[in-house]
């Protein structure tokens, strides 16, 4: 992990097309602004983990034999 120090209104750039800017700092809370292309999803980590868990649960409920039958494979 790369650890950087930034002050209010300072930013970092990731991969030429993502910019993360420190918007505000109040106590132990930091407000960040993220500019990224619409094709790149940006999630809070807790939301991302919920999505991943939901996808894993959905995948468990799939009956592979029915999928093979649907696509004509045995």
Backbone as XML, in Angstrom:
<?xml version="1.0"?>
<chain id="A" units="angstrom">
  <residue number="1" name="UNK">
    <atom name="N" x="0.845" y="-1.181" z="0.000"/>
    <atom name="CA" x="0.000" y="0.000" z="0.000"/>
    <atom name="C" x="0.885" y="1.236" z="0.000"/>
  </residue>
  <residue number="2" name="UNK">
    <atom name="N" x="0.534" y="2.167" z="-0.835"/>
    <atom name="CA" x="1.219" y="3.451" z="-0.881"/>
    <atom name="C" x="0.501" y="4.406" z="0.063"/>
  </residue>
  <residue number="3" name="UNK">
    <atom name="N" x="1.209" y="4.999" z="0.994"/>
    <atom name="CA" x="0.620" y="5.965" z="1.931"/>
    <atom name="C" x="1.131" y="7.356" z="1.572"/>
  </residue>
  <residue number="4" name="UNK">
    <atom name="N" x="0.201" y="8.278" z="1.362"/>
    <atom name="CA" x="0.555" y="9.641" z="0.987"/>
    <atom name="C" x="-0.052" y="10.641" z="1.960"/>
  </residue>
  <residue number="5" name="UNK">
    <atom name="N" x="0.625" y="11.744" z="2.154"/>
    <atom name="CA" x="0.067" y="12.854" z="2.928"/>
    <atom name="C" x="-0.436" y="13.900" z="1.945"/>
  </residue>
  <residue number="6" name="UNK">
    <atom name="N" x="-1.653" y="14.358" z="2.135"/>
    <atom name="CA" x="-2.243" y="15.388" z="1.292"/>
    <atom name="C" x="-2.945" y="16.389" z="2.185"/>
  </residue>
  <residue number="7" name="UNK">
    <atom name="N" x="-2.954" y="17.642" z="1.776"/>
    <atom name="CA" x="-3.678" y="18.689" z="2.480"/>
    <atom name="C" x="-4.964" y="18.980" z="1.721"/>
  </residue>
  <residue number="8" name="UNK">
    <atom name="N" x="-5.833" y="19.756" z="2.322"/>
    <atom name="CA" x="-7.081" y="20.152" z="1.663"/>
    <atom name="C" x="-6.772" y="20.740" z="0.285"/>
  </residue>
  <residue number="9" name="UNK">
    <atom name="N" x="-7.582" y="20.369" z="-0.692"/>
    <atom name="CA" x="-7.481" y="20.804" z="-2.087"/>
    <atom name="C" x="-6.296" y="20.211" z="-2.841"/>
  </residue>
  <residue number="10" name="UNK">
    <atom name="N" x="-5.563" y="19.308" z="-2.232"/>
    <atom name="CA" x="-4.505" y="18.599" z="-2.949"/>
    <atom name="C" x="-5.083" y="17.281" z="-3.469"/>
  </residue>
  <residue number="11" name="UNK">
    <atom name="N" x="-4.450" y="16.751" z="-4.503"/>
    <atom name="CA" x="-4.998" y="15.559" z="-5.155"/>
    <atom name="C" x="-3.903" y="14.562" z="-5.493"/>
  </residue>
  <residue number="12" name="UNK">
    <atom name="N" x="-4.341" y="13.362" z="-5.851"/>
    <atom name="CA" x="-3.468" y="12.359" z="-6.450"/>
    <atom name="C" x="-4.133" y="11.914" z="-7.748"/>
  </residue>
  <residue number="13" name="UNK">
    <atom name="N" x="-3.322" y="11.430" z="-8.680"/>
    <atom name="CA" x="-3.829" y="10.939" z="-9.960"/>
    <atom name="C" x="-3.453" y="9.469" z="-10.075"/>
  </residue>
  <residue number="14" name="UNK">
    <atom name="N" x="-4.430" y="8.657" z="-10.501"/>
    <atom name="CA" x="-4.219" y="7.228" z="-10.669"/>
    <atom name="C" x="-4.462" y="6.887" z="-12.132"/>
  </residue>
  <residue number="15" name="UNK">
    <atom name="N" x="-3.485" y="6.277" z="-12.754"/>
    <atom name="CA" x="-3.628" y="5.748" z="-14.109"/>
    <atom name="C" x="-4.072" y="6.809" z="-15.123"/>
  </residue>
  <residue number="16" name="UNK">
    <atom name="N" x="-3.630" y="8.010" z="-15.010"/>
    <atom name="CA" x="-3.906" y="9.103" z="-15.967"/>
    <atom name="C" x="-5.360" y="9.543" z="-16.075"/>
  </residue>
  <residue number="17" name="UNK">
    <atom name="N" x="-6.314" y="8.802" z="-15.479"/>
    <atom name="CA" x="-7.711" y="9.182" z="-15.692"/>
    <atom name="C" x="-8.578" y="9.167" z="-14.426"/>
  </residue>
  <residue number="18" name="UNK">
    <atom name="N" x="-7.957" y="8.968" z="-13.284"/>
    <atom name="CA" x="-8.691" y="9.010" z="-12.012"/>
    <atom name="C" x="-7.985" y="10.017" z="-11.108"/>
  </residue>
  <residue number="19" name="UNK">
    <atom name="N" x="-8.752" y="10.971" z="-10.598"/>
    <atom name="CA" x="-8.188" y="11.975" z="-9.695"/>
    <atom name="C" x="-8.950" y="11.942" z="-8.373"/>
  </residue>
  <residue number="20" name="UNK">
    <atom name="N" x="-8.188" y="11.843" z="-7.285"/>
    <atom name="CA" x="-8.765" y="11.831" z="-5.939"/>
    <atom name="C" x="-8.282" y="13.105" z="-5.240"/>
  </residue>
  <residue number="21" name="UNK">
    <atom name="N" x="-9.242" y="13.941" z="-4.824"/>
    <atom name="CA" x="-8.932" y="15.232" z="-4.211"/>
    <atom name="C" x="-9.446" y="15.273" z="-2.781"/>
  </residue>
  <residue number="22" name="UNK">
    <atom name="N" x="-8.634" y="15.800" z="-1.884"/>
    <atom name="CA" x="-9.079" y="16.022" z="-0.504"/>
    <atom name="C" x="-9.917" y="17.293" z="-0.523"/>
  </residue>
  <residue number="23" name="UNK">
    <atom name="N" x="-11.215" y="17.146" z="-0.230"/>
    <atom name="CA" x="-12.129" y="18.288" z="-0.254"/>
    <atom name="C" x="-12.199" y="18.977" z="1.098"/>
  </residue>
  <residue number="24" name="UNK">
    <atom name="N" x="-12.251" y="18.179" z="2.166"/>
    <atom name="CA" x="-12.401" y="18.769" z="3.497"/>
    <atom name="C" x="-11.861" y="17.808" z="4.538"/>
  </residue>
  <residue number="25" name="UNK">
    <atom name="N" x="-11.407" y="18.358" z="5.651"/>
    <atom name="CA" x="-10.921" y="17.574" z="6.788"/>
    <atom name="C" x="-11.553" y="18.160" z="8.041"/>
  </residue>
  <residue number="26" name="UNK">
    <atom name="N" x="-12.302" y="17.327" z="8.753"/>
    <atom name="CA" x="-12.919" y="17.749" z="10.013"/>
    <atom name="C" x="-12.684" y="16.659" z="11.049"/>
  </residue>
  <residue number="27" name="UNK">
    <atom name="N" x="-11.840" y="16.957" z="12.023"/>
    <atom name="CA" x="-11.538" y="15.966" z="13.054"/>
    <atom name="C" x="-10.922" y="14.722" z="12.434"/>
  </residue>
  <residue number="28" name="UNK">
    <atom name="N" x="-11.563" y="13.567" z="12.674"/>
    <atom name="CA" x="-11.033" y="12.315" z="12.144"/>
    <atom name="C" x="-11.711" y="11.899" z="10.834"/>
  </residue>
  <residue number="29" name="UNK">
    <atom name="N" x="-12.427" y="12.833" z="10.213"/>
    <atom name="CA" x="-13.137" y="12.529" z="8.977"/>
    <atom name="C" x="-12.545" y="13.333" z="7.820"/>
  </residue>
  <residue number="30" name="UNK">
    <atom name="N" x="-12.311" y="12.641" z="6.707"/>
    <atom name="CA" x="-11.770" y="13.267" z="5.509"/>
    <atom name="C" x="-12.791" y="13.105" z="4.394"/>
  </residue>
  <residue number="31" name="UNK">
    <atom name="N" x="-13.116" y="14.189" z="3.708"/>
    <atom name="CA" x="-14.047" y="14.125" z="2.582"/>
    <atom name="C" x="-13.215" y="14.148" z="1.302"/>
  </residue>
  <residue number="32" name="UNK">
    <atom name="N" x="-13.440" y="13.121" z="0.454"/>
    <atom name="CA" x="-12.702" y="12.989" z="-0.786"/>
    <atom name="C" x="-13.613" y="13.203" z="-1.977"/>
  </residue>
  <residue number="33" name="UNK">
    <atom name="N" x="-13.082" y="13.785" z="-3.019"/>
    <atom name="CA" x="-13.777" y="13.888" z="-4.295"/>
    <atom name="C" x="-13.050" y="13.006" z="-5.291"/>
  </residue>
  <residue number="34" name="UNK">
    <atom name="N" x="-13.804" y="12.224" z="-6.060"/>
    <atom name="CA" x="-13.196" y="11.297" z="-7.014"/>
    <atom name="C" x="-13.728" y="11.612" z="-8.409"/>
  </residue>
  <residue number="35" name="UNK">
    <atom name="N" x="-12.823" y="11.908" z="-9.317"/>
    <atom name="CA" x="-13.173" y="12.123" z="-10.720"/>
    <atom name="C" x="-12.633" y="10.943" z="-11.512"/>
  </residue>
  <residue number="36" name="UNK">
    <atom name="N" x="-13.557" y="10.217" z="-12.156"/>
    <atom name="CA" x="-13.164" y="9.058" z="-12.949"/>
    <atom name="C" x="-14.110" y="8.935" z="-14.134"/>
  </residue>
  <residue number="37" name="UNK">
    <atom name="N" x="-13.672" y="8.283" z="-15.205"/>
    <atom name="CA" x="-14.567" y="8.064" z="-16.335"/>
    <atom name="C" x="-15.799" y="7.274" z="-15.891"/>
  </residue>
  <residue number="38" name="UNK">
    <atom name="N" x="-16.928" y="7.512" z="-16.556"/>
    <atom name="CA" x="-18.171" y="6.824" z="-16.201"/>
    <atom name="C" x="-18.047" y="5.311" z="-16.351"/>
  </residue>
  <residue number="39" name="UNK">
    <atom name="N" x="-17.128" y="4.860" z="-17.168"/>
    <atom name="CA" x="-16.950" y="3.426" z="-17.385"/>
    <atom name="C" x="-16.253" y="2.728" z="-16.211"/>
  </residue>
  <residue number="40" name="UNK">
    <atom name="N" x="-15.738" y="3.505" z="-15.267"/>
    <atom name="CA" x="-15.050" y="2.938" z="-14.103"/>
    <atom name="C" x="-15.945" y="3.086" z="-12.883"/>
  </residue>
  <residue number="41" name="UNK">
    <atom name="N" x="-16.449" y="1.963" z="-12.345"/>
    <atom name="CA" x="-17.298" y="2.064" z="-11.162"/>
    <atom name="C" x="-16.474" y="2.462" z="-9.929"/>
  </residue>
  <residue number="42" name="UNK">
    <atom name="N" x="-17.056" y="3.311" z="-9.106"/>
    <atom name="CA" x="-16.406" y="3.740" z="-7.866"/>
    <atom name="C" x="-17.396" y="3.481" z="-6.732"/>
  </residue>
  <residue number="43" name="UNK">
    <atom name="N" x="-16.995" y="2.661" z="-5.756"/>
    <atom name="CA" x="-17.856" y="2.298" z="-4.634"/>
    <atom name="C" x="-17.136" y="2.530" z="-3.311"/>
  </residue>
  <residue number="44" name="UNK">
    <atom name="N" x="-17.921" y="2.810" z="-2.267"/>
    <atom name="CA" x="-17.364" y="2.723" z="-0.916"/>
    <atom name="C" x="-17.067" y="1.245" z="-0.668"/>
  </residue>
  <residue number="45" name="UNK">
    <atom name="N" x="-16.042" y="0.935" z="0.095"/>
    <atom name="CA" x="-15.627" y="-0.454" z="0.264"/>
    <atom name="C" x="-16.740" y="-1.320" z="0.830"/>
  </residue>
  <residue number="46" name="UNK">
    <atom name="N" x="-17.510" y="-0.808" z="1.793"/>
    <atom name="CA" x="-18.564" y="-1.635" z="2.390"/>
    <atom name="C" x="-19.652" y="-1.972" z="1.372"/>
  </residue>
  <residue number="47" name="UNK">
    <atom name="N" x="-19.929" y="-1.059" z="0.457"/>
    <atom name="CA" x="-20.911" y="-1.328" z="-0.598"/>
    <atom name="C" x="-20.334" y="-2.344" z="-1.586"/>
  </residue>
  <residue number="48" name="UNK">
    <atom name="N" x="-19.074" y="-2.189" z="-1.944"/>
    <atom name="CA" x="-18.408" y="-3.115" z="-2.849"/>
    <atom name="C" x="-18.443" y="-4.540" z="-2.286"/>
  </residue>
  <residue number="49" name="UNK">
    <atom name="N" x="-18.170" y="-4.683" z="-0.999"/>
    <atom name="CA" x="-18.187" y="-6.006" z="-0.369"/>
    <atom name="C" x="-19.590" y="-6.596" z="-0.361"/>
  </residue>
  <residue number="50" name="UNK">
    <atom name="N" x="-20.614" y="-5.775" z="-0.149"/>
    <atom name="CA" x="-21.995" y="-6.254" z="-0.206"/>
    <atom name="C" x="-22.337" y="-6.754" z="-1.603"/>
  </residue>
  <residue number="51" name="UNK">
    <atom name="N" x="-21.893" y="-6.041" z="-2.615"/>
    <atom name="CA" x="-22.131" y="-6.461" z="-4.000"/>
    <atom name="C" x="-21.445" y="-7.793" z="-4.271"/>
  </residue>
  <residue number="52" name="UNK">
    <atom name="N" x="-20.205" y="-7.920" z="-3.833"/>
    <atom name="CA" x="-19.467" y="-9.164" z="-4.036"/>
    <atom name="C" x="-20.158" y="-10.335" z="-3.345"/>
  </residue>
  <residue number="53" name="UNK">
    <atom name="N" x="-20.603" y="-10.124" z="-2.105"/>
    <atom name="CA" x="-21.296" y="-11.186" z="-1.367"/>
    <atom name="C" x="-22.599" y="-11.571" z="-2.048"/>
  </residue>
  <residue number="54" name="UNK">
    <atom name="N" x="-23.344" y="-10.586" z="-2.517"/>
    <atom name="CA" x="-24.606" y="-10.865" z="-3.215"/>
    <atom name="C" x="-24.344" y="-11.646" z="-4.499"/>
  </residue>
  <residue number="55" name="UNK">
    <atom name="N" x="-23.296" y="-11.303" z="-5.222"/>
    <atom name="CA" x="-22.951" y="-12.027" z="-6.444"/>
    <atom name="C" x="-22.565" y="-13.473" z="-6.143"/>
  </residue>
  <residue number="56" name="UNK">
    <atom name="N" x="-21.820" y="-13.685" z="-5.063"/>
    <atom name="CA" x="-21.426" y="-15.047" z="-4.685"/>
    <atom name="C" x="-22.644" y="-15.875" z="-4.292"/>
  </residue>
  <residue number="57" name="UNK">
    <atom name="N" x="-23.566" y="-15.278" z="-3.557"/>
    <atom name="CA" x="-24.786" y="-15.992" z="-3.161"/>
    <atom name="C" x="-25.635" y="-16.322" z="-4.386"/>
  </residue>
  <residue number="58" name="UNK">
    <atom name="N" x="-25.730" y="-15.392" z="-5.311"/>
    <atom name="CA" x="-26.500" y="-15.631" z="-6.533"/>
    <atom name="C" x="-25.870" y="-16.750" z="-7.356"/>
  </residue>
  <residue number="59" name="UNK">
    <atom name="N" x="-24.556" y="-16.774" z="-7.413"/>
    <atom name="CA" x="-23.864" y="-17.820" z="-8.176"/>
    <atom name="C" x="-24.096" y="-19.195" z="-7.563"/>
  </residue>
  <residue number="60" name="UNK">
    <atom name="N" x="-24.219" y="-19.266" z="-6.240"/>
    <atom name="CA" x="-24.470" y="-20.541" z="-5.562"/>
    <atom name="C" x="-25.856" y="-21.092" z="-5.904"/>
  </residue>
  <residue number="61" name="UNK">
    <atom name="N" x="-26.788" y="-20.213" z="-6.209"/>
    <atom name="CA" x="-28.157" y="-20.651" z="-6.457"/>
    <atom name="C" x="-28.379" y="-21.105" z="-7.900"/>
  </residue>
  <residue number="62" name="UNK">
    <atom name="N" x="-27.360" y="-20.985" z="-8.743"/>
    <atom name="CA" x="-27.484" y="-21.379" z="-10.145"/>
    <atom name="C" x="-27.296" y="-22.879" z="-10.274"/>
  </residue>
  <residue number="63" name="UNK">
    <atom name="N" x="-28.222" y="-23.530" z="-10.982"/>
    <atom name="CA" x="-28.128" y="-24.963" z="-11.253"/>
    <atom name="C" x="-27.407" y="-25.130" z="-12.592"/>
  </residue>
  <residue number="64" name="UNK">
    <atom name="N" x="-26.156" y="-25.590" z="-12.533"/>
    <atom name="CA" x="-25.352" y="-25.693" z="-13.744"/>
    <atom name="C" x="-25.945" y="-26.656" z="-14.757"/>
  </residue>
  <residue number="65" name="UNK">
    <atom name="N" x="-26.599" y="-27.717" z="-14.301"/>
    <atom name="CA" x="-27.190" y="-28.668" z="-15.245"/>
    <atom name="C" x="-28.301" y="-27.999" z="-16.050"/>
  </residue>
  <residue number="66" name="UNK">
    <atom name="N" x="-29.068" y="-27.117" z="-15.419"/>
    <atom name="CA" x="-30.114" y="-26.389" z="-16.149"/>
    <atom name="C" x="-29.508" y="-25.423" z="-17.161"/>
  </residue>
  <residue number="67" name="UNK">
    <atom name="N" x="-28.398" y="-24.784" z="-16.795"/>
    <atom name="CA" x="-27.728" y="-23.881" z="-17.726"/>
    <atom name="C" x="-27.197" y="-24.644" z="-18.930"/>
  </residue>
  <residue number="68" name="UNK">
    <atom name="N" x="-26.587" y="-25.808" z="-18.679"/>
    <atom name="CA" x="-26.062" y="-26.614" z="-19.787"/>
    <atom name="C" x="-27.200" y="-27.028" z="-20.714"/>
  </residue>
  <residue number="69" name="UNK">
    <atom name="N" x="-28.322" y="-27.408" z="-20.135"/>
    <atom name="CA" x="-29.485" y="-27.804" z="-20.937"/>
    <atom name="C" x="-30.003" y="-26.620" z="-21.753"/>
  </residue>
  <residue number="70" name="UNK">
    <atom name="N" x="-30.013" y="-25.452" z="-21.138"/>
    <atom name="CA" x="-30.480" y="-24.260" z="-21.813"/>
    <atom name="C" x="-29.641" y="-23.936" z="-23.034"/>
  </residue>
  <residue number="71" name="UNK">
    <atom name="N" x="-28.326" y="-24.135" z="-22.919"/>
    <atom name="CA" x="-27.420" y="-23.824" z="-24.011"/>
    <atom name="C" x="-27.117" y="-25.043" z="-24.878"/>
  </residue>
  <residue number="72" name="UNK">
    <atom name="N" x="-27.837" y="-26.147" z="-24.653"/>
    <atom name="CA" x="-27.694" y="-27.332" z="-25.510"/>
    <atom name="C" x="-26.420" y="-28.101" z="-25.310"/>
  </residue>
  <residue number="73" name="UNK">
    <atom name="N" x="-25.823" y="-28.023" z="-24.145"/>
    <atom name="CA" x="-24.597" y="-28.773" z="-23.860"/>
    <atom name="C" x="-24.899" y="-29.836" z="-22.823"/>
  </residue>
  <residue number="74" name="UNK">
    <atom name="N" x="-24.242" y="-30.951" z="-22.950"/>
    <atom name="CA" x="-24.435" y="-32.045" z="-21.976"/>
    <atom name="C" x="-23.181" y="-32.345" z="-21.225"/>
  </residue>
</chain>
